[in-house]
Amino acid sequence: MADARELLTYQVTISRPDNYGETWWRVGNAGSPAQAAAALTELAVRCALEPLSPTARCWFVCDVRFADDVQVDYFVGSIGTTHLGDQLRGAAARIREVTDAKSGVTHPTLPPRGSH
């Protein structure tokens, strides 16, 4: 089990496509970096399995933090449903990048996050 200081909390809320007032997905938990990255990757897969209009948009909030409240990844805003998977996989990649950096493992730098 990871040291409590190394645990991450993640909160993700996604509105129904083209209905920002209704929640479609809401997940959150705490766990090791590997568990948090796996959960976000699984949510990306689940979102991809839903038949969605390519022009639909959702309100998307993703907040990932260490136990000491240091932010690992954060996104809030309107996003095309076709980009949800990319954003979630990007958050999982950032978790791996940040936690690997803390342990001395290096990876190529990821490009800055932006809204779609």
Secondary structure in CASP SS format (residue, H / E / C, confidence):
PFRMAT SS
TARGET T0000
AUTHOR 0000-0000-0000
METHOD secondary structure of the structure
MODEL  1
M C 1.00
A C 1.00
D C 1.00
A H 1.00
R H 1.00
E H 1.00
L C 1.00
L E 1.00
T E 1.00
Y E 1.00
Q E 1.00
V E 1.00
T E 1.00
I E 1.00
S E 1.00
R E 1.00
P C 1.00
D C 1.00
N E 1.00
Y E 1.00
G E 1.00
E E 1.00
T E 1.00
W E 1.00
W E 1.00
R E 1.00
V E 1.00
G E 1.00
N E 1.00
A E 1.00
G E 1.00
S C 1.00
P H 1.00
A H 1.00
Q H 1.00
A H 1.00
A H 1.00
A H 1.00
A H 1.00
L H 1.00
T H 1.00
E H 1.00
L H 1.00
A H 1.00
V H 1.00
R H 1.00
C H 1.00
A H 1.00
L H 1.00
E C 1.00
P C 1.00
L C 1.00
S C 1.00
P C 1.00
T C 1.00
A C 1.00
R E 1.00
C E 1.00
W E 1.00
F E 1.00
V E 1.00
C E 1.00
D E 1.00
V E 1.00
R E 1.00
F E 1.00
A C 1.00
D C 1.00
D C 1.00
V C 1.00
Q E 1.00
V E 1.00
D E 1.00
Y E 1.00
F E 1.00
V E 1.00
G E 1.00
S E 1.00
I E 1.00
G E 1.00
T H 1.00
T H 1.00
H H 1.00
L H 1.00
G H 1.00
D H 1.00
Q H 1.00
L H 1.00
R H 1.00
G H 1.00
A H 1.00
A H 1.00
A H 1.00
R H 1.00
I H 1.00
R H 1.00
E H 1.00
V H 1.00
T H 1.00
D H 1.00
A H 1.00
K H 1.00
S H 1.00
G C 1.00
V C 1.00
T C 1.00
H C 1.00
P C 1.00
T C 1.00
L C 1.00
P C 1.00
P C 1.00
R C 1.00
G C 1.00
S C 1.00
H C 1.00
END
